[in-house]
Each structure stands twice: as C-alpha cells, then as structure tokens.
C-alpha cells in the first residue's frame, strides 16, 4: 500500500509539473489537478479498506482515470489529443493485459479493437464529429476494462454529451456546428460507472 501511495504521489507531482509548464495551466486548474490526484489516492485507499485487494484491478482503474484526466486537459485546451500520450496509454494497457488470466486476454483485445473501429467509423460518417483520438481512447479503455464496462462507459458518455448539448442548445449557448470536447465526458462516465 505504501508503494502505491508513494507512486501516486510522485505521479501527481510529475503531472503537476507537466500541466503547469507544458500546457501552462492557470493556478486554479493546477489545483484541480492536485485535488483530483488526491481523490484517486483516496479511492485506492478506499478500495483496499473495503476489501478490494485485486491490485491489477486497482492499477487498471487508476491508469484509466489518470490517462483520461490528462487527456481531458488537452481536449479542453487544444481540442487535440497528443499522440505521445495516446501511445503511452496503449503501451500501458498492453502491459497490463499481459497480467490478465489467459481466458480474458482475447476478450480485452477484441473489445478494444471493436470499440476503436466503431468510433472510427462514426468519425468517418460524421465527417470528424468524433475525432480519431477519441477512437484511440476507447481502444485503450477496451484493453483496460473489457466489453461490459467499455460499452457502459460509451453509452453513459453519449448520454451525458447529448444532455449537455441539448441544454447548451436550449439556452442558446451553442449552435448545431459547435464542437464539444469528448474526453471530459468519457472521464465523467468512467467515474460514474466505476464509483456509483
């Protein structure tokens, strides 16, 4: 437990430095970053207290939330998802797949590929309404979470995005051409499906 907490604290410091100097976020946003990482640490401690001792499961939840959190800032700030972070996400998910039981590996790989292909087709049909980076996000989520959870995250994401879009359209803050960043809604859906 000490090593997990220490690693997460080190990761939150590295994230703080990255977000502060690479993206040049304002102080309030950086504070949100630190609070989020503290929340993740509290979540891991909570899982250990209630008896969820599956360290692979905790690692997958932590890395998924961490990478989604990092990508959220890029999506909100630049409306682009950096290839380096996406490549890192895929690499981490492939490493974590190696620790899964043999009978689950095929499901995880197939889930990631199917989710990415479906979102890629949606991106093509909608002429970029959903970006290819979003498809890669669901590739690594499929690798990390499996079919049932990935489908649930996708459905909750679509629902939340739709509701926010309708509300913004209704209060005249958006028109039909407005682009909403997708990854913040994926992060919110992930948190909802994981902790509620």
Phi and psi in degrees as a GROMACS rama.xvg file:
@    title "Ramachandran Plot"
@    xaxis  label "Phi"
@    yaxis  label "Psi"
@TYPE xy
-61.3812  -40.423  UNK-2
-67.6895  -37.7279  UNK-3
-64.1884  -47.5635  UNK-4
-63.0066  -43.9378  UNK-5
-63.7479  -41.8133  UNK-6
-64.1476  -40.0748  UNK-7
-69.7366  -36.4235  UNK-8
-64.6604  -43.8296  UNK-9
-61.5166  -42.0834  UNK-10
-65.0924  -37.1252  UNK-11
-67.5053  -34.9886  UNK-12
-67.2751  -44.4489  UNK-13
-61.645  -41.9608  UNK-14
-63.4629  -42.2893  UNK-15
-56.9963  -48.6877  UNK-16
-63.1135  -43.9579  UNK-17
-60.829  -50.4068  UNK-18
-68.1629  -34.9908  UNK-19
-70.8567  -44.5202  UNK-20
-103.461  -28.1119  UNK-21
-82.1379  -47.6607  UNK-22
-94.8698  -14.3019  UNK-23
58.6291  53.6106  UNK-24
-76.0865  154.063  UNK-25
-72.4591  164.569  UNK-26
-59.437  -38.7714  UNK-27
-65.7329  -39.4011  UNK-28
-67.3923  -38.666  UNK-29
-64.3218  -38.2191  UNK-30
-62.314  -40.4831  UNK-31
-59.5607  -40.392  UNK-32
-59.3471  -48.413  UNK-33
-63.3431  -41.5426  UNK-34
-63.5214  -39.0711  UNK-35
-64.2096  -45.4232  UNK-36
-63.8407  -35.5686  UNK-37
-65.0573  -38.7923  UNK-38
-63.3618  -41.455  UNK-39
-62.8015  -43.2417  UNK-40
-59.5243  -43.9903  UNK-41
-62.3537  -37.2097  UNK-42
-63.1407  -42.2003  UNK-43
-64.9648  -43.2432  UNK-44
-61.1261  -42.7988  UNK-45
-60.1583  -44.4043  UNK-46
-60.0285  -39.2359  UNK-47
-69.7757  -35.7675  UNK-48
-67.785  -42.6017  UNK-49
-79.5653  -2.71876  UNK-50
105.517  4.40355  UNK-51
-81.5266  91.3194  UNK-52
-100.483  10.4617  UNK-53
-75.1396  97.0302  UNK-54
-65.7617  -29.9526  UNK-55
-66.3793  -42.3161  UNK-56
-61.6612  -45.5902  UNK-57
-62.6686  -41.1599  UNK-58
-63.4168  -41.3181  UNK-59
-67.3853  -40.7404  UNK-60
-64.1227  -46.2785  UNK-61
-60.8589  -50.7024  UNK-62
-64.9991  -37.7885  UNK-63
-62.1044  -47.3844  UNK-64
-65.0458  -42.4027  UNK-65
-62.3426  -48.4152  UNK-66
-67.4699  -39.4175  UNK-67
-63.2206  -38.9888  UNK-68
-62.9355  -46.3264  UNK-69
-63.2432  -43.4007  UNK-70
-67.7841  -29.5675  UNK-71
-60.2965  -44.6503  UNK-72
-62.0341  -40.8628  UNK-73
-66.4529  -41.8376  UNK-74
-65.4163  -41.0179  UNK-75
-69.3035  -39.2915  UNK-76
-83.0394  -46.4823  UNK-77
-111.856  -12.1113  UNK-78
58.6019  25.3346  UNK-79
-136.986  149.411  UNK-80
-108.712  119.846  UNK-81
-64.4603  137.13  UNK-82
-62.6678  -35.8381  UNK-83
-62.3282  -44.4668  UNK-84
-69.3544  -39.0953  UNK-85
-63.9005  -40.9116  UNK-86
-63.9106  -40.8863  UNK-87
-62.0511  -42.2739  UNK-88
-61.5895  -44.1138  UNK-89
-64.1817  -43.6134  UNK-90
-61.3766  -45.6106  UNK-91
-61.7483  -42.5981  UNK-92
-66.6015  -36.5077  UNK-93
-67.2824  -39.7055  UNK-94
-61.7185  -44.0378  UNK-95
-68.7705  -29.0052  UNK-96
-61.922  -35.019  UNK-97
-60.9981  -21.8  UNK-98
-93.5606  -0.776612  UNK-99
-77.8345  157.772  UNK-100
-62.7703  150.683  UNK-101
-55.3482  -38.5495  UNK-102
-72.6607  -10.9389  UNK-103
-102.245  -18.0779  UNK-104
-59.8974  -47.4119  UNK-105
-61.6511  -40.3787  UNK-106
-61.5776  -45.5556  UNK-107
-63.6614  -44.8863  UNK-108
-64.9751  -46.1003  UNK-109
-63.3785  -40.0605  UNK-110
-60.685  -47.9439  UNK-111
-60.332  -44.7205  UNK-112
-67.3664  -44.0862  UNK-113
-63.8236  -43.613  UNK-114
-61.9517  -43.1802  UNK-115
-66.0569  -41.0431  UNK-116
-65.9586  -43.1251  UNK-117
-62.311  -43.3704  UNK-118
-71.9531  -30.3624  UNK-119
-65.6696  -42.4178  UNK-120
-63.9872  -39.7695  UNK-121
-62.864  -39.4144  UNK-122
-62.8905  -42.3971  UNK-123
-66.5619  -45.9499  UNK-124
-66.5139  -39.4118  UNK-125
-86.5527  7.44304  UNK-126
53.9861  49.0372  UNK-127
89.3579  10.9177  UNK-128
-60.1402  -38.9165  UNK-129
-114.606  127.4  UNK-130
-76.5548  164.092  UNK-131
-67.5974  -28.6216  UNK-132
-61.9968  -35.7838  UNK-133
-65.4601  -35.0278  UNK-134
-64.0814  -39.7952  UNK-135
-69.0349  -33.8143  UNK-136
-59.3578  -43.3628  UNK-137
-75.3459  -20.7963  UNK-138
-62.4972  -51.0816  UNK-139
-71.4203  -31.2685  UNK-140
-65.4159  -39.6155  UNK-141
-62.8399  -41.8064  UNK-142
-62.0703  -36.7314  UNK-143
-85.6959  -37.0284  UNK-144
-107.349  -23.3691  UNK-145
90.4805  172.884  UNK-146
-63.3059  -53.3067  UNK-147
-59.3804  -48.3972  UNK-148
-70.3981  -38.046  UNK-149
-64.4345  -42.597  UNK-150
-63.1658  -43.0431  UNK-151
-62.7904  -44.3989  UNK-152
-60.8755  -43.2308  UNK-153
-63.4057  -44.5149  UNK-154
-65.7983  -42.3798  UNK-155
-65.8019  -38.9724  UNK-156
-61.1188  -47.2432  UNK-157
-62.5331  -41.6532  UNK-158
-62.0011  -50.0909  UNK-159
-62.6086  -44.458  UNK-160
-60.8927  -42.8777  UNK-161
-62.6883  -44.7214  UNK-162
-62.4384  -46.3805  UNK-163
-62.9336  -41.8305  UNK-164
-61.3824  -43.7097  UNK-165
-64.8001  -42.5311  UNK-166
-63.1101  -46.9531  UNK-167
-62.7689  -39.7299  UNK-168
-66.5447  -39.1976  UNK-169
-67.76  -35.0801  UNK-170
-94.8267  14.8749  UNK-171
63.1403  28.6061  UNK-172
-95.1662  -5.85512  UNK-173
-145.106  154.914  UNK-174
-118.547  -177.47  UNK-175
-66.9776  -21.2994  UNK-176
-91.0784  -6.56146  UNK-177
-66.4314  137.835  UNK-178
-99.0061  127.486  UNK-179
-102.009  134.95  UNK-180
-65.486  137.228  UNK-181
-91.0228  -36.6913  UNK-182
-63.3113  -37.5585  UNK-183
-57.726  -34.9115  UNK-184
-73.201  -32.2875  UNK-185
-64.7589  -43.7609  UNK-186
-61.0657  -46.1154  UNK-187
-61.7719  -42.9894  UNK-188
-63.8766  -38.9841  UNK-189
-62.0144  -46.6072  UNK-190
-62.9865  -42.9934  UNK-191
-62.1799  -47.3812  UNK-192
-71.2626  -25.8185  UNK-193
-84.6201  -39.9147  UNK-194
-109.944  -9.24842  UNK-195
